[in-house]
């Protein structure tokens, strides 16, 4: 039995980051829509991913996760809707 339709964004981006080595840490994605409308579908996708992975949204425009592969997946998804999204690795100093 074949596929029923085109791959979803999440499936496509997951395939793209599949070869990336997992790395634990605190990764932060920061984005600012700057007048752009971000569809509700984006937030549904985030919620779907947060049921599988440890993802937090401590503030508007901020996403935290704890694995590099997940961070890259989230970055690609976020850049689909907000091209200026940035990914940082955080280091706790205290």
Protein Blocks (a to p, Z undefined) as FASTA:
>chain_A
ZZfbdcdfklmmmmmmmmpccdeddddddddfehpacdfklmmmmmmmmmmmccddfbgh
iacdfbfklmmmmmmmmmmmmmmbccdddddfZZ
